[in-house]
Amino acid sequence: MYILGINAYHGDASAAILKDGILLAAAEEERFNRKKHTAGFPAAAVRFCLEEAGIGPSELDHVAIGRDPSANLLDKVLYTLGRGFSIARTVRDRMANAAKVRDLRSDLSAALGCDPGVFRARFHNVEHHLAHLASCFFVSPFDDAAICSLDGFGDFISTKWGTGKGNRISVDGQVGYPHSMGILYLATTQYLGFPHYGDEGKVMGLAPYGKPKYLPEFRDMVRLLKDGEFELNLDYFLHHREGISMSWDEGQPVVGRVWSDKFTEKLGAPREPKSAYDERVHDIASSLQAMLEEVYFHVVNALFERTKNPRLCLAGGVALNSVANGMLFDRSKFTDVFIQPAAGDNGISLGSAYYVWHQVLDKPRGFVMRHAYTGPEYDDARIAKAVGEKLSLDAGRVEGVRTGTVEPIVVETKHWIVASGAEEPVGVRVSYLAGDKLYDATVDEMLKGDVIGWFQGRMEFGPRALGNRSIVVDPRRTDMKDILNSRIKHREAFRPFAPSILEEATGDYFERSYPSPTMLMVYKIRPEKRDVIPAVNHVDDTGRLQTVRREDNERYWKLIKTFGDRTGVPVILNTSFNENEPIVNTPEEALNCFLKTQMDVMVMGNWFLRKQKIGAGVENPAEAKASASA
């Protein structure tokens, strides 16, 4: 039985497919259309899922979307009637969006190039937060757990909690529109001069630079109620009164201003985008994070008292706040936690599919999501084809490199902007390395201080690169953060980079050893290790770590293990393989990023590409020279 799950007409559109309850594939649309957080319908992601399953449209048994326009309908009607025409635009936009949700069949048939009559599948609408709860519990390793979804809004709800047992979830409580911690974080993110959808993570990274001096002001914006409930002081917000403009069409979502003028009365003038970060900005970010943590633990601690269950499953956009997640074992009585890698709205596709499999069809549990590697994969032959086409190399010569009958080829590309700012011609040396040679050669380059693109296996699902579409460097270098920002990433200097560490070594470097395989926990780095890995030590002596098991990603584990054997430090810096774009998916996208940036080395499968200046020890440059487009 095949079930297709979809998140559509909302940010982070995605698709996932199950076969008899086993996850075969899951991916976000942004990785295919190259538009960050893309909304609309995930046509390419859907096509990928069916291709991975090896089926056609007629073979789908069920299709689920994580939206239900009829959910909480009475609350929606009463709320709208109480506001009259003041939020008419918002109501109109939401009704148009809901119409698309109801007409899913036509968009699905268009994406798959078939007639709507081909489908024999049953179509299901799954309420947004039920899909979130399903996405974290049904793929967790727990037979029973407390479950919680903390989000912005979905189907008129912001927060929902309950319990999961076996193949059932039950809801015990919720917080509805217009009250939302996601809205508070969004409003303050906009106020601090970060206008783009998904910028909340930047504010989380900025918070440790300040002190929570404005926490009393934020406590006036949020009131904690009994039994884990909370409400916003709506004087500080616009979404409930005037409505806010939202664009959920194809491309990156756009959300209008959420904060009211009372923000400025309480906190002063908003920061202009791209302006400097002063002490006040730092302190406001710190105060926002502290307020979020108060509400977060108000909710989850009440949930523990209600369930007395030591296991917690979390989902929703707020569950991406890795700083709060990392405090769970210090500020709550939970002893185990599971957060699947696509905890935000991208995971709605996963959750809606599993909701149908378990909650609707009453099928037993049988799958645990131990890693995020559910996207497309490209073998060495496909990589070789991309390398040959990009560098204008004859296919026979590329094959000769792979078999060892041809020496490594050096090809001159267009100009590469070097660190000095000058433009110099550069060659790309193309080699093929198998076995331990690949790891040794990569670590050799890391020890020189070079920047390596690491492209392996299946693409990750969720917002983090976890060792298959990553840029990796030596974390022991104090200058590496600046090197990455100046040469590759070009992002705000305050944002930290993440450490990937062998799971078995976690307790040696961090004050907590509980696994964090999907980079969703922040822990304190042990005092004696902070100077050992300065490039991943944030200003508050923390790291947003990824723990790596050999069983989940043998190639990445071997890379870190080789680095650890050579240096005594089983940690590498890991950041996403991209430059102001979605994480790369295909070999062609990886090559584009490699050639247009000051990356030194790229390892794709067993193919090893290294840049070097023309004339500086280049083997047979005249013979191999070819004009290649960067």
ZIZILIN-V580914 format. One line per field, one symbol per residue. phi: phi as a letter, one per 30 degrees, with the letter a starting at -180 (. if undefined). burial: b if it has 24 or more other ideal C-beta (glycine too) atoms within 12 Angstrom, else e. Layout:
phi: ???
burial: ???
//
This chain:
phi: .cbccbcbhaeheabbbcbhicdcaaaddedccicehecicddddddedddddibcedcdcbbbbdbbeddhddddddddddcicdbdddddddddddddddceeddddddcibdedddcddcbcceedddddddcddcddcdbadbabcbdbahibcbbblbbbicbbbccaacceccadddeddedddddicddejdeddddddeddcbddceedddddbcdcdhidabdddddbcddccibdbccdejddbbddcdcddedddcjddddeiddccdddedddddddddedddeddddddddddchcdcbcbajedddddddedcedccbcdcbbbbddcdddddddddddddddcddcidddabbddacdbcdbbdddddeddddddchcdeddddddddidbdecccdcddcddedjdcbdbccccbbbcideddddddeddddjdccdcbbhdddcjdcdbjcbbcbbdddddcdddddddcbdhceddddccccbeedceddcbdbcdebdcicbcbddeedcdddbddccddcibbddccccddcadddddddddddddcibdbbdbbddabhaeedcceddddeddddccdcbbcchcdbcbdaddjciddhdddcebdbdd
burial: bbbbbbbbbbbbbbbbbbbebbbbbbbbbbbbbbbbbbbbbbbbbbbbbbebbebebeebbbbbbbbbbebbeeebeebbeeeeeebeebeebbeebbebbeebbebbbebbeeeeeebebebbbbbbbbbbbbbbbbbbebebbbbbbbbbbbbbbbbbbbbbbebbbbbbbbbbbbbbbbbbbbbbbbbbbbbebbbbbbbbbbbbbbebebbebbbebbebeeebbbbbbbebbbbbebbbebebebebbbbebbbbeebeebbeebbeeeeebeebbbbbbbbbbbbbbbbbbbbbbbbbeebebebbbbbbbbbbbbbbbbbbbeebebebbbbbbbbbbbbbbbbbbbbbbbbbeebebebebbbbbbbbbbebeebbbbbbebbbbeeebbeebbeeebebbbbbbeebeeeeeeeebbbbbbbbbeeeebbebbbbbbeebbbbbbbbbbbbbbbbbbbbbbbbbbbbbeebbebbbebbbebbebbbbbbbbbbebbebbbbbebbbbbbbbbbbbbeebbebbbbbbbebbbbbbbbbbeebbebbbbbbbbbbebeebbbbbbbbbbbebbbbbbbbbbbbbbbbbbbbbbbbbbbbbbbbbbeeebbebeebebebeb
//
